[in-house]
């Protein structure tokens, strides 16, 4: 049934909202011509300088490689005929892992949306990590070694759905531009023949690396295995050796043979042993088992568990690491002491979300206790309130920081994934630090290297957005953006507005169309000009009894696409806002993924969006305020974002992986044509 009261209608007279139109055509044309001339001069100079650098660094190497944004494995026909209904298929559960398919509720009513190649090609991201094709899920064993960042990941070499899992491998100098290497490990032994599953890396004091990972045996038993580089002198770690004595651990008595997986990075104890934890469950209680080892080949299980939370079900991809209470620098996993808090994170098999909690770790007993049981693991705070799962951190000794990776799945149909030939991306790596202001939160923020992709900037200073209005923001294009915004509410209204007993929740609200005294307000990303497609990312403020204010941060997919075979829901959560803090958000828009960070990263939401109209040059950016009582003052900085280079590595390249000449030329020309068309539309 159609919504009888659509949010922010294309007809400005349809509801009593104020829609501020775009400038008249002549004015808009002059603005674009002026902007185009300025950018043309900038890019011409940049092109000439860059070509000189590339020629010098690349020498005569002129092999060309496909840019990651070129369409891959798309159907040849313009439209694809689909069955009347899409029938959801379960993948992963029978094998002993969490659900790995996007199961749309029952089946889609009527024919599925007729996606065409142009739409599907647009969905491929420009600066998020993803393989050239096929299915990807969990991040594995990230580390920094001999000048390179290494990233391993679960990959299906045979298709765009989960199955036949092996370890993909890529390297980078900056966590943004990546080179695909040969597969690190494949399913070729009895103890991992049904899947080389999630694992973690540990760097020993002598600089050597050990990799522990879960294998699914020929009888689908989950066991832990050891692997290590064939040559520690190879900075690219291109070859790996599996220990001849594998498996090193099997499920202990009382643990189900499919409930024992995902070993953590090891930490060193004062007893001279290495310690790891592995996720499991007892009935419906999620647990993390603890093991000590001296050589990573033989292990002793500690009595009890690191931690357990009733009702949370199977714990996957457990992570355990220290954060400093006094410094913003990251800590090696083995660090402990009075100025340290320890984080326990679990990916819950039951609801496919990542939860964390802060607490205290007692090394002697191998136990961890949460600071606040009300926000314990699995019942409290999440890393991310959108699509974000199976996350893993590592200590980056290169920059003394802890970096978080997270798998971003799809929320379209499996049929569409198979048509476009790929599924899933990885989130932009995030730094993780202790929130010294709240004492109960972590702060997540995109790694600083992503800012190197920033191109032109547009500033909007103290823009007033009246209640019930929408304002278009004149930016060059709106498909690849880095947005930093601050919002201020009318202080007089905050004082005078009536108190309310409203119990607000992002998930159960009407999304961006919900109208309250003090919200929602924020940004409409990936919107088309008529607002028939739009993704609101916004704040909602509620004044409760006693004059206390609660602030919520939400993202609304319900009008993100006219397609009927994608998930559309409202997600988000409460976000702590302290006295004298302005409401702030950073949003990374990269084609079909939107990553949003509120209040310096206290609350984050990752959204997958599949518009059919708001793509390429038709994508727009708007400010909106759907409150009934207050105006909002917004200040923004909006950067256009460049594309990252993510491509295969070739052995004849120089050690610093300089970009080859032809690839670079293709990129510059493609981007310049795209920019020109955006101005001329």
C-alpha positions in Angstrom: 0.0 0.0 0.0 1.3 3.4 -0.9 2.2 5.8 1.9 -0.7 8.3 2.1 1.7 10.9 3.7 5.0 10.6 1.9 8.0 12.3 3.4 9.2 15.4 1.7 6.9 15.1 -1.4 8.1 16.1 -4.9 5.0 18.4 -5.1 5.8 21.3 -2.7 2.0 22.0 -2.3 1.2 18.5 -1.3 1.9 19.1 2.4 2.6 22.1 4.5 6.3 21.8 4.2 8.6 24.5 2.7 10.6 23.3 -0.2 13.3 25.7 -1.3 13.8 25.2 -5.0 17.0 25.0 -6.9 18.2 28.3 -8.4 16.7 29.4 -11.7 18.2 27.7 -14.8 20.3 30.8 -15.9 21.7 31.2 -12.4 22.4 27.5 -12.0 24.1 27.5 -15.4 26.4 30.4 -14.5 27.3 28.7 -11.2 28.2 25.5 -12.9 30.2 27.2 -15.6 32.2 29.1 -13.1 32.8 26.0 -10.9 33.7 24.0 -14.0 36.3 26.6 -15.2 37.9 26.6 -11.7 38.0 22.8 -11.5 39.2 22.5 -15.0 42.2 24.7 -14.2 42.9 22.7 -11.0 42.7 19.3 -12.7 44.7 20.4 -15.7 47.6 21.4 -13.4 47.1 18.3 -11.3 47.1 16.1 -14.4 50.3 17.5 -15.7 52.1 17.2 -12.4 50.8 13.7 -11.8 51.8 12.5 -15.3 55.3 13.7 -14.7 55.5 11.8 -11.4 54.0 8.7 -12.9 56.4 8.7 -15.9 59.4 9.0 -13.6 58.2 6.3 -11.2 56.8 3.8 -13.7 59.5 3.8 -16.3 58.5 1.8 -19.3 56.0 -0.3 -17.5 52.8 0.3 -19.6 50.7 -2.8 -18.8 47.1 -1.7 -18.2 44.7 -3.2 -15.6 41.0 -2.7 -15.2 39.8 0.0 -12.9 37.7 -1.4 -10.1 34.6 0.7 -11.1 34.3 -0.9 -14.5 31.3 -3.2 -14.8 32.2 -6.8 -14.2 30.3 -10.0 -15.0 27.1 -8.2 -15.7 24.3 -9.7 -17.8 24.5 -8.8 -21.5 20.9 -8.0 -21.9 19.6 -4.6 -20.8 16.9 -6.0 -18.6 16.7 -9.4 -17.1 13.5 -11.4 -16.8 13.0 -12.7 -13.3 10.6 -15.2 -11.7 7.4 -13.8 -10.3 8.8 -14.3 -6.8 12.3 -14.4 -5.3 12.6 -17.4 -3.1 15.0 -16.9 -0.2 17.7 -19.4 0.2 19.6 -20.1 3.5 23.4 -20.3 3.2 25.9 -21.0 6.0 23.7 -22.2 8.9 23.8 -25.9 7.8 27.6 -25.6 7.6 27.8 -24.3 11.1 28.2 -20.5 10.6 25.8 -17.6 10.7 23.3 -16.9 7.9 25.3 -15.7 4.9 22.5 -14.9 2.5 20.3 -11.8 2.5 16.9 -13.4 3.1 14.3 -10.9 2.1 11.2 -11.3 4.2 9.5 -14.4 2.7 9.3 -13.5 -1.0 9.0 -10.3 -2.9 5.4 -9.7 -4.0 5.1 -9.6 -7.8 8.0 -9.5 -10.3 11.3 -8.4 -9.0 12.6 -5.0 -10.0 14.2 -5.0 -13.6 17.7 -3.9 -12.7 19.8 -2.9 -15.7 23.5 -2.9 -16.2 23.8 0.9 -15.7 22.2 0.7 -12.3 24.2 -2.3 -11.1 27.5 -0.9 -12.3 26.8 2.3 -10.3 26.5 0.2 -7.1 30.2 -0.8 -7.2 32.1 1.3 -4.7 35.0 3.7 -5.6 37.1 3.8 -2.4 36.0 0.8 -0.3 37.8 -2.4 -0.4 36.3 -5.2 -2.4 37.5 -8.0 -4.7 37.3 -7.8 -8.4 34.4 -10.2 -8.4 32.4 -12.8 -6.4 31.4 -13.1 -2.7 33.4 -11.8 0.2 32.7 -11.8 4.0 34.7 -11.8 7.2 38.0 -9.8 7.5 40.8 -12.1 8.6 44.3 -11.6 10.2 44.9 -7.9 9.4 48.4 -6.8 10.2 51.2 -4.4 9.4 54.5 -6.1 8.3 57.7 -4.8 6.7 56.1 -1.6 5.4 52.8 -3.2 4.1 49.3 -3.4 5.5 48.0 -6.9 4.9 44.3 -7.8 4.7 43.0 -11.3 4.4 39.3 -12.1 3.8 36.8 -14.8 3.3 36.2 -15.2 -0.4 34.3 -17.5 -2.8 36.3 -18.0 -6.0 33.4 -19.6 -7.7 30.5 -17.1 -7.4 28.7 -14.2 -5.9 27.1 -16.2 -3.0 28.6 -17.7 0.1 30.4 -21.1 -0.3 33.7 -22.7 -1.1 35.5 -20.3 1.3 39.2 -19.6 0.9 41.4 -16.7 2.0 41.8 -13.8 -0.3 44.8 -11.5 0.3 45.6 -7.9 -0.5 48.3 -5.4 0.5 48.5 -1.7 0.8 50.8 1.1 1.9 48.0 3.3 3.3 44.9 1.2 3.9 43.1 2.9 1.0 44.9 1.8 -2.2 45.1 -2.0 -2.5 46.9 -4.6 -4.6 45.3 -8.0 -4.9 47.7 -10.9 -4.3 47.3 -14.6 -5.0 45.1 -16.6 -2.5 46.8 -17.0 0.8 45.1 -20.3 1.8 42.8 -22.7 0.1 40.6 -25.6 1.3 43.0 -28.5 0.5 43.4 -30.5 3.8 41.0 -32.8 5.6 40.9 -30.3 8.5 39.7 -27.4 6.3 38.3 -29.0 3.2 34.8 -27.6 3.9 36.2 -24.0 4.4 39.1 -22.0 5.5 37.3 -19.8 8.0 38.0 -16.8 10.1 41.4 -16.4 11.9 43.8 -13.9 13.4 47.4 -13.0 13.2 49.9 -12.6 16.0 53.3 -11.0 15.5 55.9 -12.5 17.9 58.7 -10.5 19.6 61.2 -11.7 17.0 59.0 -10.3 14.2 57.7 -13.7 13.0 54.0 -14.2 12.3 51.7 -17.0 13.3 48.2 -17.3 12.0 45.5 -19.2 13.8 42.3 -20.0 11.8 39.2 -22.2 12.0 38.8 -25.0 9.5 35.7 -27.0 8.8 36.8 -30.7 8.5 35.6 -33.3 6.1 33.0 -34.1 8.7 32.1 -30.5 9.3 33.7 -30.3 12.7 35.1 -26.9 13.6 38.8 -27.1 14.5 41.6 -24.6 15.0 44.7 -24.7 12.8 48.1 -23.0 12.6 49.7 -21.5 9.5 52.8 -19.3 9.0 54.6 -17.5 6.2 56.8 -19.7 4.0 59.3 -16.8 3.9 59.4 -14.2 6.7 61.8 -12.1 4.5 59.0 -11.7 1.9 57.3 -8.4 2.8 54.3 -9.4 0.7 53.8 -12.7 2.5 52.7 -14.4 -0.7 53.1 -18.0 0.4 51.7 -19.7 3.5 52.5 -23.1 5.1 50.0 -25.0 7.1 51.4 -26.8 10.2 51.8 -30.5 9.7 50.3 -31.2 13.1 47.0 -29.5 12.4 44.4 -29.4 13.9 45.9 -27.9 17.0 42.6 -27.6 18.9 39.3 -29.5 18.6 36.0 -28.8 20.4 36.3 -29.6 24.1 33.8 -31.8 25.9 30.4 -30.2 26.2 30.9 -28.0 23.2 29.0 -28.6 20.0 31.2 -29.6 17.0 29.8 -26.7 15.0 30.1 -24.2 17.9 33.8 -23.7 18.2 35.3 -21.0 16.0 37.3 -17.8 15.3 40.4 -17.7 17.4 41.7 -14.2 18.4 45.0 -12.6 18.2 47.2 -13.9 21.1 48.4 -11.8 24.0 51.4 -12.4 26.2 50.9 -13.1 29.9 53.3 -12.4 32.8 53.7 -16.2 33.1 55.5 -16.3 29.8 52.6 -17.8 27.9 50.5 -16.8 25.0 46.7 -16.6 25.5 43.8 -16.8 23.0 40.0 -16.9 23.3 37.6 -18.7 21.0 33.8 -18.1 20.6 31.2 -20.7 21.5 28.0 -21.2 23.4 26.4 -23.4 26.0 22.7 -23.7 25.2 21.7 -20.1 24.7 24.6 -18.6 26.7 27.3 -17.0 24.6 30.8 -17.8 25.9 34.5 -17.2 25.1 36.8 -20.1 25.9 40.4 -19.4 27.0 43.6 -21.3 26.1 47.3 -20.8 27.0 50.2 -21.9 24.8 54.0 -21.5 24.7 54.6 -22.6 21.1 51.2 -22.3 19.4 51.2 -26.0 18.8 50.1 -27.4 22.2 47.5 -25.7 24.4 46.1 -25.8 27.9 42.4 -24.8 28.4 41.8 -22.6 31.4 39.0 -23.3 33.9 35.8 -21.4 33.2 35.5 -18.8 30.4 36.8 -15.3 29.7 33.1 -14.2 29.8 29.6 -15.4 29.3 26.2 -13.7 28.8 23.0 -15.7 29.0 20.5 -15.4 26.2 23.0 -14.1 23.6 23.5 -17.4 21.7 26.6 -18.3 19.7 29.5 -15.9 19.9 31.4 -15.6 16.6 34.5 -13.6 15.8 35.2 -12.7 19.4 37.7 -9.8 19.8 39.6 -8.9 22.9 42.0 -5.9 23.2 43.1 -3.1 25.5 42.4 0.6 25.2 44.1 3.4 27.0 42.1 5.5 29.5 44.5 8.4 29.2 45.9 8.5 25.6 44.4 8.4 22.1 47.2 6.0 21.0 46.4 2.4 20.4 47.9 -0.4 22.5 49.5 -3.7 21.6 47.1 -6.6 22.5 49.4 -7.7 25.3 49.4 -4.4 27.2 47.7 -4.4 30.7 47.8 -2.1 33.7 45.9 0.4 35.8 45.5 2.9 32.9 43.9 0.3 30.6 40.4 -0.8 29.9 39.7 -4.1 28.1 37.2 -4.5 25.3 35.3 -7.7 24.7 33.4 -7.8 21.4 31.2 -10.6 20.0 29.4 -11.1 16.7 26.1 -12.6 17.6 25.1 -15.5 15.4 21.4 -15.0 16.4 21.0 -11.4 15.2 24.2 -10.8 13.1 25.2 -7.7 14.9 28.5 -6.8 16.6 28.3 -5.8 20.3 31.1 -4.6 22.6 31.5 -3.7 26.2 34.3 -2.2 28.3 35.5 -3.8 31.5 38.4 -5.1 33.6 40.6 -8.1 32.9 42.2 -10.3 35.6 45.1 -12.0 34.0 45.6 -14.6 36.8 42.1 -16.0 36.5 41.7 -15.3 32.8 38.4 -13.6 33.6 36.9 -10.3 32.3 34.2 -8.3 34.1 32.1 -5.6 32.4 32.0 -2.1 34.0 28.2 -2.1 33.6 26.2 -5.3 33.4 23.3 -3.4 31.9 25.4 -2.8 28.7 27.2 -6.2 28.7 28.3 -7.9 25.5 25.3 -8.7 23.4 22.7 -6.7 25.3 24.2 -3.2 25.2 26.2 -1.1 22.8 26.9 -2.1 19.2 29.9 -1.1 17.0 27.5 -0.1 14.3 23.7 0.1 14.1 23.5 -0.7 10.4 25.1 -3.5 8.4 28.4 -4.3 10.0 29.4 -7.7 11.1 32.3 -10.2 11.9 34.6 -7.3 12.7 38.2 -7.6 13.7 40.8 -5.1 15.1 44.6 -5.1 14.9 47.3 -3.0 16.5 49.0 -0.9 13.9 52.5 -0.5 15.3 53.4 1.7 12.3 51.1 4.5 13.6 50.5 3.4 17.1 46.7 2.9 16.6 44.1 0.2 16.9 42.3 -0.3 13.6 38.9 -1.9 13.1 37.7 -3.7 10.0 34.1 -4.7 9.4 32.3 -6.8 6.8 29.5 -4.8 5.1 27.0 -7.3 3.5 24.3 -6.6 0.9 20.7 -5.8 1.5 19.5 -6.4 -2.0 18.4 -9.7 -3.5 20.8 -12.6 -4.1 19.5 -12.6 -7.7 20.8 -9.0 -8.2 24.2 -9.9 -6.7 24.6 -12.8 -9.1 23.6 -10.5 -12.0 26.2 -7.9 -11.1 28.8 -10.6 -10.3 29.9 -9.6 -6.7 28.6 -9.2 -3.2 29.8 -7.4 -0.1 32.4 -4.7 0.7 34.6 -3.9 3.7 34.0 -0.8 5.6 36.6 2.0 5.6 39.1 1.0 8.3 38.4 2.8 11.6 40.5 3.9 14.4 39.2 2.9 17.9 39.9 4.8 21.1 38.3 5.0 24.5 35.8 7.8 25.0 37.2 9.6 28.0 34.2 11.8 28.2 31.5 9.2 28.6 33.7 6.4 30.0 31.3 3.8 28.6 31.8 4.2 24.8 34.4 3.7 22.1 35.0 6.3 19.5 35.3 5.0 15.9 36.6 7.2 13.1 37.7 6.7 9.5 41.5 6.3 9.3 43.1 9.6 8.4 44.5 8.2 5.1 41.0 8.4 3.5 41.3 12.2 3.6 43.9 11.9 0.9 41.1 11.2 -1.5 39.4 14.5 -0.9 39.2 16.7 -3.9 37.2 20.0 -4.2 35.4 21.3 -1.1 32.2 23.3 -0.8 31.5 25.2 2.5 28.1 26.0 3.8 28.2 28.2 6.9 25.3 28.7 9.3 22.5 27.7 6.9 19.1 28.1 8.6 16.7 25.3 7.9 13.2 26.2 9.0 10.8 23.7 10.5 9.3 21.4 7.8 11.7 22.5 5.0 14.2 21.0 2.6 17.2 22.9 1.2 19.2 21.7 -1.8 22.9 21.9 -1.5 24.8 22.8 -4.6 27.7 20.3 -4.9 29.4 19.1 -8.0 28.2 15.5 -7.8 26.8 13.5 -4.9 27.9 9.9 -5.4 31.3 10.1 -3.8 31.4 12.5 -0.8 33.0 13.2 2.6 30.6 15.3 4.6 31.3 16.9 7.9 28.3 18.8 9.5 27.3 20.5 12.7 23.8 21.4 13.8 22.4 23.8 16.4 18.8 24.0 17.6 17.1 27.3 18.7 18.0 27.6 22.3 14.9 29.5 23.2 12.8 26.7 21.7 14.7 24.1 23.7 13.8 26.0 26.9 10.2 26.6 26.0 9.2 23.3 24.3 6.9 21.1 26.3 8.2 18.0 28.1 7.1 14.7 26.7 6.8 11.1 27.8 7.5 10.0 24.2 9.5 6.7 24.1 11.4 7.1 20.8 13.2 4.4 18.9 14.8 4.8 15.5 13.8 1.2 14.5 10.1 1.6 15.3 9.6 5.2 14.2 8.4 6.4 10.9 11.9 7.3 10.0 12.6 10.7 8.4 8.9 11.4 8.0 8.3 11.1 11.8 7.5 14.6 13.0 8.4 15.7 16.5 8.9 19.0 18.2 12.7 18.8 17.9 13.3 16.5 15.0 14.2 14.8 12.8 16.7 16.9 11.0 19.9 16.2 9.1 20.8 15.3 5.5 19.2 13.5 2.6 22.0 11.7 0.8 21.7 9.9 -2.6 18.4 11.7 -3.4 17.1 12.5 -6.8 15.8 15.9 -7.7 12.1 15.1 -7.1 12.9 13.3 -3.8 11.2 10.1 -5.0 14.4 8.4 -3.8 16.3 9.6 -0.7 18.2 8.3 2.3 17.8 10.5 5.4 20.7 10.5 8.0 19.5 12.5 10.9 19.2 13.4 14.6 16.0 13.3 16.6 15.9 15.1 20.0 13.3 14.4 22.7 12.7 16.5 25.8 11.7 14.2 28.6 10.4 14.7 32.1 12.6 17.0 34.2 13.7 18.8 31.1 16.3 16.2 30.2 17.1 15.8 26.5 17.7 12.5 24.8 19.3 12.5 21.3 19.0 9.7 18.7 21.0 9.2 15.6 19.2 7.3 12.7 19.3 6.4 9.1 16.2 5.7 7.0 16.2 3.3 4.0 12.5 3.2 3.5 12.6 5.6 0.5 16.1 4.9 -0.6 15.0 3.1 -3.7 11.9 2.4 -5.7 13.0 -1.2 -6.2 11.0 -3.7 -4.4 13.7 -6.4 -3.9 15.9 -4.6 -1.4 15.6 -4.3 2.4 14.3 -0.9 3.6 14.3 -0.2 7.3 15.1 2.5 9.8 18.2 1.9 12.0 20.0 3.8 14.7 20.3 4.3 18.4 20.6 6.7 21.3 23.8 8.8 21.1 25.3 10.4 24.2 25.5 14.2 23.8 27.3 16.0 26.6 26.9 19.5 27.9 28.0 22.2 25.4 28.6 19.7 22.6 27.2 20.6 19.2 25.4 17.8 17.3 27.9 16.6 14.7 28.1 14.0 12.0 30.5 12.8 9.4 29.2 10.9 6.4 31.1 9.0 3.8 29.0 8.4 0.7 30.5 5.9 -1.8 27.9 4.7 -4.3 25.9 2.0 -2.6 27.4 2.4 0.9 26.9 5.2 3.3 28.9 5.2 6.6 27.8 7.7 9.2 29.6 8.7 12.4 27.8 10.8 15.1 29.4 12.8 17.9 33.0 11.9 17.0 32.1 8.3 16.4 30.2 7.4 19.6 27.4 6.0 17.4 27.8 4.8 13.9 25.5 3.5 11.2 26.5 1.8 7.9 23.8 1.7 5.3 23.6 -0.1 1.9 21.5 1.9 -0.6 20.3 0.8 -4.0 18.7 3.8 -5.8 17.5 3.5 -9.4 17.2 7.2 -10.1 19.6 9.0 -7.7 22.7 7.6 -9.4 25.5 9.1 -11.4 24.9 12.8 -12.2 21.3 12.6 -11.0 22.3 12.1 -7.3 21.6 15.1 -5.1 22.3 16.2 -1.5 19.8 18.1 0.7 19.5 19.5 4.2 16.2 18.8 5.8 14.3 19.7 9.0 11.1 17.8 9.7 10.7 19.2 13.2 7.5 21.0 14.1 8.8 23.6 16.6 12.3 24.5 15.9 14.6 25.8 13.1 18.0 24.3 12.7 21.3 26.0 11.9 23.7 23.8 9.9 27.3 24.3 9.0 28.9 21.9 6.5 32.0 21.0 4.6 31.4 18.7 1.6 34.3 17.2 -0.3 34.2 15.4 -3.6 36.1 12.1 -3.2 38.5 10.5 -5.6 38.5 6.8 -6.3 41.0 4.5 -4.7 43.3 2.2 -6.8 42.4 -1.4 -6.1 43.8 -3.8 -8.6 46.0 -6.9 -9.1 49.6 -6.8 -8.1 52.2 -7.7 -10.8 55.6 -9.1 -9.8 57.5 -6.7 -12.1 56.2 -3.6 -10.3 58.6 -1.6 -8.1 58.6 -2.2 -4.4 56.5 0.9 -3.7 53.8 -0.3 -6.0 53.8 2.8 -8.2 50.8 3.0 -10.4 51.5 2.1 -14.0 51.2 4.7 -16.7 48.3 3.4 -18.7 46.1 2.7 -15.7 46.7 6.1 -14.4 45.8 7.7 -17.7 42.6 5.7 -17.9 41.6 6.8 -14.4 42.3 10.5 -15.1 40.5 10.5 -18.4 37.5 8.6 -17.0 37.2 10.8 -14.0 37.5 14.0 -16.1 34.8 12.8 -18.5 32.6 12.0 -15.6 33.1 15.4 -14.1 32.5 17.1 -17.4 29.2 15.3 -18.0 28.1 16.2 -14.4 28.6 19.9 -15.2 26.9 19.6 -18.6 23.8 17.8 -17.5 
